[in-house]
Amino acid sequence: MALDKALPSVLLDALFTEAHGPVTVLDTIPLIGGSINDAYRLDTSEGPYFLKVNSADRFPSMFEAEVDGLLRLAKAGTRTPVVHGHGEADDTTWLLLEFVEKGQPTRSFWHSFGKGLAELHRNTKPYFGLDRNNYIGSLEQVNTPRPAWHTFFMEHRLEPLVKKARDLGKVQPGMAFRSERLFGKLEGLFPNEPPALLHGDLWNGNFICTTERAPVLIDPAVYFGHREMDIAMTTLFGGFDPEFHAAYNAEWPLERGWEERLDLCNLYPLLVHTVLFGGEYVQQVDNVLKRFT
């Protein structure tokens, strides 16, 4: 974890401004789950809040980027936690959010979630990328706009991470060569679709089912990309009911062959995991490269 200490009073004092009115922190409860930031539930006189903290010298712009992503998703009509503020105090960066109580997913939840993601993806721009960089996990995600998806996917998703993996000694023999061959084929592998606003890191740990059975998206890595990227990510670690994909396809059918392209899309998160963790992800990346080259 990032900070192994009790929350200092100077930090707690910085969380609530006059805009919140008088708020008294009654209890701070550490939460388990994240590997990058420390997280707490704050029980206060005004109800619970969710707090993320990290050392200011580690990822100084991470929470700023997260707020930007949450607000973009919310503006597009997607439910996200309310942002109550972010800043720095006592050499610590912090992000204060609405605390979302969790419920149990039902069939209607998955239907609403799939339909809502399709509606999110209808938000578009004339380019692939974003007007700022952000993060996926603890890695900086470069989003410099490009007019074509295959160019963006190669230059800002696959190529930099293959280089990072090679520099870290995590590249198997032939992997770099197979990567180069894949880059030359990308243009013909994806169907031509407009840029879609993506969550960008849509695995099963980055959504919440509320007590009202409504989906809430958290921890975004937003950009405008090919919508199959989000769909593929939902399949990478499981945890999504078939009703989710059925509802998405009923709202906006995916192009023929999307299931065969899942591994190609997931090459990006697999490379992220290869760079961060190595291990079995190296072989998974090489298997995908062999399949598509």
N, C-alpha and C positions, 0 to 999 in steps of 0.2 A: 504494500500500500504506500501511498505517497507521504502521508503524515502520520507518524506514530506518537501522537500526543493528544491531550485533551484540548478542546477548542478554547483558545485564549479569549478573555473577556473583551479585549480590544476588537477582535474579529466579530464576536457576537454583537457588540455595540454598533458595528458598521453595517450590519445587515438590514436594519430597519430604520428608514428615514422618516421624516415628518409626514411624508405622503401616506405611510401606513398607519399613522396615528400611534398612540402609546401601545407598545407590544412588549410583553414580558416573556422571556424564555424560561419555561418551567422545567424542561428536561431535554437533553441531547442524547439520542439513541443511535449508536453506530449501526450501519447497515452493511450486510455482506453481499458481494456480487461483482462489483467493478474491479478491474485489475489496473486501472490507470489513476483514477481519483479516489479519494475517501468520500464516503457518503453518509449522511446522517438524516434521521427524522428529528425535526425540532418540534416539540410540543410547546405551544405558546398560549398566551391568554386569548389569542385570536384564532386558535385552531392549529393543526399541524402544517409544517412546511417541509420541503425536501431541500437539503443543502449538499452541494458538492464543493470540495476544497482540494487544492493542490499547492505545492511549493511554487512560488512566483517565478523561480528561475527555470522550471522544467518546461512548461508549455504556456508561455505568457499570453498567447492569443487564443488558446483552445476554447475557453468559455465564451469569449466574444464571438467566435465562429459558430459555436453551438447555439447561442442566442439568435444569431442571424438565420441559421437553418430552421430553428423552431418557428420564428416569426414568418419566414417565407412559406412554410407549410401551413401555418395558421391562416395567413392571408389567402392561400389557395383553397381554404375551406376544410382543411384537415384538423381534427382535434389534436392538440398538443398541450402539455402542461403550461399553465400561465407562468410567464416569466416575471418574477418580483424584483429582480435586480442582479447585478454582477459587479465585481470590482476587486480591489486588492487592499489588504490590511495585514499588518504584522507579517510581512514577507509571504503572504498567502493569498492566492487568487481564490475567489469564491463565486458560486452561482446559486441563487436562491429561486426555487421553483415551487409551484403548487404541489402539494403531496396528493397523489392520486391513489385512492383506496382500490385494491384489487378485488375483482370478482372472478367467477368461473365462466369460461367461454361456453356458449351454447351455439346451436346451429344458426340462430338468427344473428349472433355476433359475427360468425365467420362470413355469413352472407353480406352483412353490412360492411365488414372490413374489405372484402373483395371488391364490392361495388364502389366503395369509397376510394380504393387505390386506383381503380380505373378512372374515376373522376379527377383524381389528383394528376394522373398522367396526361390528361387532356390540356393541362396548362403547358404552354409551349413558348419558345423563343425562336428567332431566326438562326440560332447557332447552338452548337453543342459545347457545354462548359458552364461557366459562371463568371460573374464580374469580380470574384474574389477567390482566393484559395481557402481551404479549410482542412479538416482532418478526417481520416478514417482510422479508427483506433488511435494509436499514438503516432501514426505516420502522417506527415503533411500530404495533402491531396491537392495537386496542381490542377487548376480548372481553366487555364487559358483557352478562350473560345476558339473553336475551329468550325468550318462550314460543313464538314463531312464527318459522320460518325466513325468510319473506319480509321480516319486520320487521327481523330481525338483519342479513340480507344488505343491505338498503337502508341502515339506520342506521349500521352499523359496518364495512361493506365498500365499498359503492359511493359513497354520498353524501359521506363525508369526502374521498375521493380525487378526486372530481369537483371539489369545492371547492378542494383543493390545486392541481389542474391549472389551474383557472381563475385562482387567485391567482398562479400562475407564468407565466400567459400562454400556456398550452399547449392551450387549448380552442379548437376550430374554431367558426366561426359555426354556430349551431343546435345545437351539441352539448349545451349546458346545458339547452336546451328539450327535446331528445330524452331526456335523462336524466330529467327530471321526468315525462315521459310514461311512460317505462319503470317508474319507481317505482310508478306507479299501477296497473300491470298485473302486478307480480311475483307477487302471491298466486295468480293463476291459471296461472302458467307452470311451477311445480314440482310434482311429485307429492308427496303427503303421506307423509312418512317420519319415523321417530324420529331424534333427534340421534345422530350417529355420531362417534366419536373419530377425528379426521383428523390425518394428518401435517401438512397445511396448506401445504406448498410442495414437492409431489412431482414435480419435474421430473427430467430424467435425470442431473443432477449431484448429486442428494441421496440416492443409494443406492450401495452398494458390493456387488459380487459377490465373495465371499471365495474363497480357493483351494479351499474345500470346496463351492463352488457354492451358497452360502447367501446370501440377501439381508440386508443390514444397512442400516438407515435412519439418515441423518445430517441435521444442520441443520434440525430441525423448527420449525414455526410452529403448534403444536397448538392445537386448540379443538374443541368439539363442534359440528358443522355438517352440512350435507347431504352425503351420501357422494359424490354426483356431482361435488363440488368437487375431490376428490382424483383421481377418474377423469379429469376434464377436464384437469387439470394434466399428467397423463401424456401427453396428446396435443399439448400446446402447442408443445413444441420437439422432439418425436419422441424416438427412442431406446428405445422400449418395444416388444418383440416382440408380434405378434398373440396368441401363446400366453398372454401375461400377461392380456389382457382376456378371452380364452376361459376361462381357469381361474377368474378372478374371477366371471364370469357363471355358470359351472357351480356354484360354491360358494354364491353369493347373486345371483340374476339381477337385473339392473338393470331399472327400470320402462320400459315401452314409451316410445319417443321420446327415450331418453337421448342418442342420437347427435346429435339436433337441438338438444339443450340444451347441448352442449359449449361452444359459443361464448358462451352466456349465462353459464355458470359461469366461463369464462376471462376475462370482462370484468374481474374483480377483479385477477388478476395482470397483465393488460394495462394496467390503470390504475396499478398499482404501477410498471410499467416506464415508463409515460408520465410519471409524476411524477419518477422517478429519471433517465431518459435522454431522454425526448422522442422526436424523430425519427419513424421509421416507426410507432411504437406509437400515436401520436396518431391516425393514419388508421385503424389497426386498431380502435381503440376506437370511432371514429365509424362504421365499417362495421357493427360489432355493434349499436350503438344504432339505426342505420337499419333493420337487419334485424328487430329485436324491437319496433320502434315503428311 
